[in-house]
Structure formats: C-alpha cells, structure tokens
Amino acid sequence: MAVSRTLRRLLRVRELEEEQCRLALESAQGGLTRLERALAGTVERARGGRRLVEASARTGELADRFAGLEESIGAERLAQVLSPRIEAAQEEVILLREEFLAKRVEVRQAETLIGETEAQDAVEAARRGQQALDDWHRSRQFRRTGNAAPAQSSDDLSTGLEMGRAAEGEESPVPET
C-alpha cells in the first residue's frame, strides 16, 4: 500500500500551516518585545524628568522644572497606555504558541502515518522478494531432480501425516504446536 498523493499533499499543507503559525508567533513576539522596550523607555523617560526637576531645584530654572514635570507625566501616561497593550500582546502570544504547537503535532502525526505506511511497504516488498527467491530456489531444485515433485519440508510432511491419520481415525503421535 503505497503512500497516497493525498496523504503527501496533506503533509505539505500541514507543513505550510505550521510555517504560517510560526511566522505569526514570531511576529507577535516581536511586537510584544517592542512594547516591553517602549515601557522600559518610559521608565527611563520618567527618570530623566525627575533629574530635570532636581537640577532645576538647584539652579532655580523654572523652565527645566516644568519640562521635567511634563516628561514625568508623559511617561506615566505612556506607561498607562502600554500596560493594557502589553497584556493583550502577551495573551495573543500565548494563543499563537498553542496554535503553533497544535499544528506541529498535526505535522508530526502526518509524518508518522507516512513513515508507518512506508515501513509496511518495505516489509511487504521484502516479503515478496523473499517469496520470489524461495520460488526460484524450489524451481531450481525441481529441475535438478529431473522434473520430480519438489521435496516437501518436514512441516509439510508432518501435517500431511497428521491429516492422513485423522482421516483414518488414528491419533497423531506428534503433538500439535
């Protein structure tokens, strides 16, 4: 039973779906990383604003104080906006990872099915090859003996003997295995 074209096509489709899921997962992870970096940037921006406020307190520059306060407030607002987006991106990454793993399992199942079918085909081909060799060997023995009946194996002889005795009503001396 050869591996059907449909099964190979199914494997190819599953591999393509797995690749698409992998790319979507990588994209979502990249987006999450960018958001997390932006959040880390807001922390640095807030620190810079606090440093401006401290510097203005020493120098008395009112403009620096206002700029520092605005930087801190802007960083807090940006952090408030980024936090829900990061949570949503994390959830999306989790869902895409689960989908990717499910597609990976589907691909492995199709590969296993094809592998098992190919293994069965190989066993069947080996069996047929051995049977052809056995037939060739028997025919060679037949030709050597001068067209006499080929020799029977001991299993064939004992089975024939048992069958003959059973027909005559005798008990077989050879135990059945």
C-alpha positions in Angstrom: 0.0 0.0 0.0 1.9 3.0 -1.3 1.6 6.4 0.4 -1.1 8.2 -1.5 -0.6 11.5 -3.1 -3.4 12.8 -1.0 -1.6 11.9 2.2 1.6 13.6 0.9 -0.4 16.7 -0.1 -2.0 16.7 3.4 1.5 16.7 5.0 2.6 19.5 2.7 -0.5 21.6 3.7 0.1 20.9 7.4 3.8 22.0 7.0 2.7 25.2 5.3 0.1 25.9 8.1 2.8 25.2 10.7 5.1 27.6 9.0 2.4 30.3 8.9 1.7 29.8 12.6 5.4 30.0 13.4 5.7 33.3 11.4 2.6 34.7 13.2 4.0 33.7 16.6 7.4 35.3 15.8 5.7 38.5 14.6 3.5 38.6 17.8 6.6 38.0 20.0 8.4 40.8 18.1 5.5 43.2 18.8 5.5 42.2 22.4 9.2 42.8 22.7 8.8 46.3 21.1 6.0 47.2 23.6 8.1 46.0 26.5 11.1 48.0 25.3 8.8 51.1 24.9 7.6 50.5 28.5 11.2 50.3 29.7 11.8 53.6 27.7 9.1 55.3 29.7 10.8 54.3 32.9 14.0 56.0 31.6 12.0 59.0 30.4 10.4 59.4 33.9 13.9 59.2 35.5 15.1 61.9 33.1 12.2 64.1 34.1 12.9 63.7 37.7 16.6 64.6 37.1 15.5 67.8 35.4 13.3 68.6 38.3 16.2 68.0 40.8 18.5 70.1 38.6 16.0 72.9 38.4 15.7 72.9 42.1 19.4 73.6 42.5 19.7 76.1 39.6 16.3 77.7 40.1 15.4 77.3 36.4 11.6 77.3 36.2 11.5 76.1 32.6 13.6 73.0 33.5 11.2 72.2 36.3 8.2 72.4 34.1 9.9 70.3 31.4 10.9 67.7 34.0 7.3 67.5 35.3 5.9 67.2 31.8 8.4 64.4 31.0 7.4 62.5 34.1 3.7 63.0 33.4 4.1 62.0 29.8 6.0 58.9 30.8 3.3 57.9 33.3 0.6 58.3 30.6 2.5 56.3 28.1 3.0 53.6 30.7 -0.7 53.5 31.3 -1.4 53.1 27.6 1.3 50.5 27.1 0.3 48.2 30.0 -3.0 47.0 28.6 -1.4 46.6 25.2 1.3 44.5 26.6 -1.2 42.3 28.4 -3.2 41.8 25.2 0.0 41.1 23.3 1.0 38.5 25.9 -2.4 36.8 25.6 -2.0 36.8 21.8 1.4 35.3 22.0 0.1 32.5 24.3 -2.8 31.7 21.9 -0.5 31.7 18.9 2.0 29.5 20.6 -0.7 27.0 21.4 -1.9 27.1 17.8 1.6 26.6 16.6 2.2 23.6 18.8 -1.1 22.1 17.7 0.0 22.5 14.0 3.3 21.0 14.9 1.5 17.9 16.4 -0.6 17.6 13.2 2.5 17.6 11.1 4.2 15.0 13.2 1.1 12.8 13.1 1.0 13.0 9.3 4.8 12.3 9.1 4.3 9.3 11.4 1.4 8.0 9.3 3.5 8.3 6.1 6.5 6.7 7.9 4.4 3.7 9.1 3.0 3.2 5.6 6.4 3.3 4.1 7.7 0.8 6.7 4.8 -1.5 5.9 5.5 -1.2 2.2 9.2 -2.0 2.8 8.2 -5.1 4.9 5.8 -6.2 2.2 8.4 -5.7 -0.5 11.0 -7.7 1.4 8.4 -10.5 2.0 7.6 -10.6 -1.7 11.3 -10.6 -2.6 12.0 -13.5 -0.2 9.0 -15.3 -1.6 10.4 -14.8 -5.2 13.7 -16.2 -4.0 12.0 -19.2 -2.4 10.1 -19.9 -5.5 13.2 -19.6 -7.6 15.1 -22.0 -5.3 12.2 -24.5 -5.4 12.1 -24.4 -9.2 15.8 -24.9 -9.3 15.5 -28.0 -7.0 12.7 -29.2 -9.3 14.9 -29.0 -12.3 17.8 -30.8 -10.6 15.7 -33.8 -9.6 14.6 -34.4 -13.2 11.1 -32.9 -13.1 10.2 -34.9 -10.0 8.0 -33.3 -7.4 9.9 -30.8 -5.3 10.9 -32.1 -1.8 8.5 -31.2 0.9 9.6 -29.6 4.1 9.3 -31.6 7.3 6.4 -29.3 8.4 4.5 -30.2 5.2 5.2 -33.9 5.7 4.1 -34.0 9.4 1.0 -32.0 8.5 0.2 -34.4 5.7 0.8 -37.4 8.0 -1.4 -36.0 10.7 -4.2 -35.3 8.2 -4.0 -38.9 6.9 -4.2 -40.4 10.4 -7.0 -38.1 11.3 -8.9 -39.3 8.3 -8.3 -42.9 9.3 -9.2 -42.2 12.9 -5.8 -42.8 14.4 -4.3 -40.5 17.0 -1.3 -38.4 15.9 2.0 -39.2 17.7 3.2 -35.7 17.0 1.8 -33.1 19.5 0.2 -30.1 17.9 2.0 -26.8 18.3 
